[in-house]
């Protein structure tokens, strides 16, 4: 039974990719490596590299300013930097247009469309992500090392070399690889803020399949993206050093050193990059919120698709996470299996599925099922990672007890493992729910006429220049996603796991 979930993922991914390969082969398709293909590859690598470098360069000093120290507003800043990860891409795009567009608060400073807008959106998402990773790594430094450095009178440079860099070095390649992958696979941001000269592999695949139906080019671009992302993951894994668990310093315990003018300036700059779009979203959304029948329809449809997607994701994540714990020798390929939904471009999966069901007939019901399935695959690695970590902590302690009591299978799950893992399971469900609720990619690729979700309603209203309605809808979507994310974070806190 446990192998059914991995088999389902493999079949689902194969069902998306193989029909395209067969179609291209049957119609005399060949590898398309022309100037346009290489231009798309070049822009994808360039914008992802720039986005990664900017996020890392700003996040490192900002994290140094926040780690080890307690100052007024620190907790507020940490909460602020957690918000972007809960926001859907289409909401952030709308907030940036409201802020920097022609009629925006700071309109005329620069064009929000093109490379500048893409970089701004990616940095908005990934700078807070990197900063939170770096702060967590710095706060894992042993308290004795921090105090010893102060007693020896370490300069800022010596403190960095002997105390901070050893804590950051193990995670830096992984954080950089994660940000690069997120930017390279970015779809909604590039599709809405880019243009003919600002096209990434993901958007080019979508255009090749949905607009030109050039299957050969789409397959070529897909293989290039899979190769690029796979090579980066391997390189990042080789470059990363093993990290060591240690006591943690929280909220400035153990140090009285100032943050330094440079680190403080970078922290202020990071705040200025994140805070104004959130303020624009809040002010414009409250001002233009307009309850209307289509909004209620979109909300109900979003909730239905999202609930179904989160259920599918959770049902797949549990057995795959359990197999990672039970089969540690095969953990590598099980992790890769859970990542297939992100490595293989969603446009490829969606088109392959569409070809398969086209002979059967399609409608609103099949569209809902396919959208939910695609969202479940894209959320799967996050849910699997969370559940696997919780199972590794809990299940070994239960094995001897269950062996003595003769508990196995469903009885063990119901009486022992289930109650112990209820909170991580609920957290994984909520993460999948939030990711699916704000997703526009699957709806654009697989949605049928008349199927309206909150993200697709925002995109439609933006396209029809009804930005006032879009801003109110965006605020509702952002509030619901943020509520789900906060609840998931609440479940992850140690105090929330006490009986």
N, C-alpha and C positions, 0 to 999 in steps of 0.2 A: 504493500500500500504506500510506503514512503517513497518508492521510486516513481509513483504515478505523477507527482508534482514535477520532478526534473524532466520526465518524459513529456509532460504537457508543454513545458517551456520550450523544449527542443522542437517539438512538432509545430508549435505556434510560430516560432522563428523560421523554421524551414518552410512552413506554409506561406510565409510572406516573401522569402527570398527565392525559393526554387521556381515558382511560377514565372517570375521575371526572367530568370536565367533561361528557362525553357522557351519563353516567348521570344527573347532576343535571339536565341539559337535557331528557332524555327523560321525566323524572318531574316536570316542571314546577318544578324548583328555581329559586330566586332568591337574590340576595345577602341574607345574614342579618346585619343590623347592629343588633341589639337591645342592651338594657342588659347582658346577659351577655357578649356579644362585646366591648363596649367595656371592661367590667370586666376581662376577661382581658387585653386589650391594655394597659390601665393597669397591671395588676400585673406583666406581663412587662417593660414599660419601667421601672417603679419598682424591681423587684428587680435588674434588670440594671444600672441606673444606680447604685444603692446598692453593689452588689458591685464595680463598676468604680471608684467613688470611693474606697471603703475600701481596695481593693488598691493603687491608685495613691498615695493619701495615705500609706500605710504603707511602700510600696516605695521611694518617692523618698528619704526621709531614711535608710532602711536601706541603700540603694545608695550614698549619699554616705558612710556610715560604712565601707563595705567597699572602695570604689574608692580607688586610689592607695596604699593602706596595707597593710602587712604586720603581722599580729598573730597570736599563738598561736591556733590553731583556725580560721583563715580558710579554709583549704582544706577542712576538715571541714564548715564551714558551707555553702560553695558546693556541696559534694557533697550535703549534706542538702537544700538547696533545689532540687536536681535531681530528687529522688525523687518528689515529688507528680505530676509530669508523666508518670511511668511507671505510675502506679497507676490501675486501672479505677475508675469512679465508684462501683460497687456495693461495692467494697472500702472506699473512703473513708467511704461512708455507714455501713457496719457498724462501722468504727473509731470514728466519731463517736457512734454509739448506745452502743457499749461504754464510751465515755468520759463522755458527758453524758446518757445515758438514765436512766430511773428507777432502775435497778439498777447504773448505771455508776460509774466511779471518782469522778466529780464530780456524781453525780446529784442533782437538786433545785436546782442553781444556776439553771437556766432550762429551758424546754421545748425539746428539740432538734427538735421537729416544728413546722412552720410557717415563717414568714419567718426567724426567728432561725437555725434549722438550715440553711435554704437558703443564707443569707448566709455562715454559717460554712463550709459545704462549698465554696462558690464562692471564698471568700477563701483557703481552704486550697490550692486548685488555682492560683489566679491571682496571688496575692501573690508566690510564688516565681518565677512566670513573668515578671511585670513587673520584679521585682528583678534577675533575670539579664539581661534586656534593658537595664536602666538601667546596671548595672555595666559591661556590654560597651560601651555608648555613652560612659560616663565615661572608661573606659580607652582610648578612641580619641582622647582629647584629646592634642594635640601636647605632648610632654614639655617643650619650651621654654616653653610657656604656663604650665604648672604651676609650673615653677621661677621664672619671672619674677614670677608672682603672689606667691610666697613672698618673693622679694627686695624687692618693693615693699611688703610688709607688708599684703597684702589682709586685710580683715576677712572674717568668715564670709559676710556679705551681699555684699561686693564679689566674693569668690571665686565665689559662686553666680551673680552677674549676669554677670561677664566671662569665666569659665572653664567653669563646669559647665552653665549654662542653654543656651548656644549648642550644646553637644553633645547635650543632651536634647531640645531643641525639635523637631528633625526627626522623631524617632521617637515622641514622646509621643502625637500623634493616632493613629498606627497601633497602638500598644500598647493605648490606650484602646478603639479600635474593635474590636480582636481580642478583648479581654476582654469587651466588651459583647456581641459576637456569640456568644461561647461561653456566656455566661450566659443570653442570650435564647433560645438553642436548646437549653438544658439540658433533658434528659429524665429520666434515671434519678434524679438528685438531687431534682428537683421531684416526680416521681411517688412516691418513697419517703418523702421528708421533708415534702412539702407536704400539702395537704388541700383541702376544698371552697373555702375562701377563699384558697388559695395555689396557683392554677393558671395556668400560662403557656400561650402559644400552642401550643407543641409538645405539651404534655400534653392540652390541650383538643382538638387535632386527633386525637390518639390516642383520646380518650374518645368523640369524635363518630363516629369510624369504627368502632372495635372494640366499643364498648358500646351506643351509640345508633343507629349506622348512619345518621346525619344527614349525608348527603353534601353537601348545600347549605351547611350550616354549616362543614363541614370544608374545602370549597373556599374559602369566604370567609376563614376563618382562615388558610389557606395563602397566599392572595394578600396578606393583610395582613402576614404574616411576611416574605414575599419582598420586598414593598415597603419594609418597615422596615429589613431587613438591607441591601438594595440602596442605599437612600438613605444609610445610615450609611457604607457603603464609599465612596460618591462624596464625601461630605462630608469623610471622613477623608483621602482622597486629595488634595482641594483644600487642606485645612488643613496638610498635611505639607509641610515644606521639604526640599529636596534635601540629602542628607548628603554629606560629603566624607571620603574615606579618609585616614587619617593613621597615623603610627607609634603603636604602642600602649604604654601603661604597664602593667606587670604586677606584681602582688603588692607594691604600695607603692613601686615605684621612683620616685625623684625627689621625694619629699615626706616631711616629718617632722611635718606638722600633725596634731594630735589629731583624733579623730572628732567631738568635741563631745558634751555630755551628751544633748542632744535626739536627735541622730542615733543615738547609742549606745542610748538608751532604745527608739527605734523598731526598731532591729535586734534588741534583746532581746525585744520584743513579737512581732516577726515569727517569731523562733525559738520562742517559747512557743505560737504558733498552729499551727506545723507539727510540732514535735517530739512533743507528747503523743499525738496520734492515731497516729503511727507507733509510739510505744512501746506503746500499747494494742494495736495490731494484732500486734506481735511477741510480746508476753507472752501475750496470749489465744490467739493462733494456735499457739504452741509448746505451751501447756498443753493445748489441746483438739484437737490434730491427731489424726485418727482415720482411718487407711487403711481403705477399705471398697470393695466391688465397684462401687457407684454412682459413687464418686469416680474410679476407674480408667476407667469408661465415659465419664464426663463429660470427663476429660482427653483420651482418645483422640478423642472427637467434636470437642472444641475444636481439637485439633491438626490434624485433617483439614480442618475448615472454614477455619481460619486459614491453612493452607498454600495451599489453593485460592484464598482471597481475596487473599493476598499475590502469588500468581502472576498473577492477573487484573489486579491493580493495577499490577504492574510491566510487564506486557505493554501496558497502556494508557498508562502514564506515559512510557515510552521514546519512542514516536513523537510524542506531544504535546509533550514537552520538546524534541525535535529540531526540530519545526516552529516552536517559539518562537525557537530560535536561527537557523533558516534564514529565517524570515519575520518579522523584527523589526517590520515595519509592522503585522502582524496579532497582535502579542503580546498586546494588550489583550483581544481576544475569546477568544484561546486560554487566557489565565489565567481569564477568566470561565467558559469551558467546563469547566475542571478544577474550578471551585468549585460547579458545579451540584449535585453530590451533597450539599453542605452547605447551599446556599441553599434548595433545594426540600426541605421537611420529609420525613424518612425515612418517617413514617407514611403520607404521600401516595403516595410511590413504592411502598411495600410493598403498600398496598391496591390500587393500580392494577395492579400485577403479579399480585396474587392474583385480581383479576377476570378478567384475560386468560387465566390458566391454569386457571381454575375449570372451564371447559368441557372441558379436556383431562384433568383429573384431577390430584390432588395426592397426594404421599406424602413419605416421608422424603428420597428422592433429590432431588425438586424443591425441597423446603424447604432442603436443604443448598446447592443451587446458587443459590437466590434470596438466602439469607443471605450467602453468599460474595460475590455480586454487589453487594449493598447495602453491605457492609463495604468492598469495593474502591472503590466510588464515594466513600464518606466519607473514605477514606484517600488518594484520588487527588491532591488539591491539595498535600499534604505531599511525596509522592514526586515529583511533577512539579517543584515548586519546587527540591528538592534536585538532581535530575538536570539541570534546565535550567541551574542555576548552574555545575555541573561541566562540562557540555558547552560553555558559553560560554567557559570557561577553556581547554579542551583542543582542541576541534575546529578553531578558526581556525588553530592552529599546525600542524595536520595537513593542511589543505586543499592547500597547495602541494606537499607531499611526495607525497600521494596522486595529485595530478594528474600529477606527473612519472613516477610508477610505474604509472599507469593503473589504480589501484585504485578501485573503486566498489562500492556495494551491499553484498552479503554478504561479499565478499572484504575490503573496507575494514573492515567491522564485526568480522570474525573476526581480522584481522591487526593492525589499528591502533587503532581506536576502542574495541573491546571490552576489550582488556587495559588500556588507559589508564583506562577508566571502570568497571572491575570493582568497585572499592571503593565508589564512590558508588552503583552499582547494587545492591550487596549491602546498603548502608546503607538505601537506599530500600525494599528488600524487607523488611528487619528492622523498619523503622518501620511499614510496612503490617501486618506480622505482629503486632507488639505492639498496635497499635490494634484490630485485629480480634480478637485473643485475649481482650482484656478487655471487649469490647463486649457489652452486654445488649440494646440497642435493637433490633437486627435480629432477634435470637432471639425477643424478645417479640412482634414484629410478624409474623414469618414462620415461626416454629417450629411443628412439628407435634407431636402427642402422642407422647411417648416419646423425643423429641429433647432430650437433656440436655447442656448445656455447663457449664463451671465457673461462669461468671457466673449462668446460670439456676439452677444447683444452689444457689448461695448465696441467691438471691432466694427460691427455694422453701423452703429451710430456715429463712430468716428469717420467711416467712409462716406456717410451721408451728410457730414458736416453738422451733425447735431451734437456738438461737443458738450452742451449743457446737460443733456440727458445722460451722456456717457460718463460724465464726472460723478453724477449722483449714483449711477449703477456701479461705478468703480469703487466708490466709498463703501457701498453695501458689500461688494465682493471682498474688498480688503478687510473689512471688519469681521466678516465670517471666517475668512482664512486665518486672521490673526487670533481670533478666539480659539479656533481649533489648535493652532500652534502653541498658544499659551497653555492650554489644557494638557497637550502632549508633554510640554516641558515640565509642567507641574507633576505629572505622573513619573517623571524621570528623577525627581529629587529624592534623596534618601529618606527624608522625613515623611514623604508621602507613601512610603512602603511599609511603615510601621503598622503592626496590627492594631 
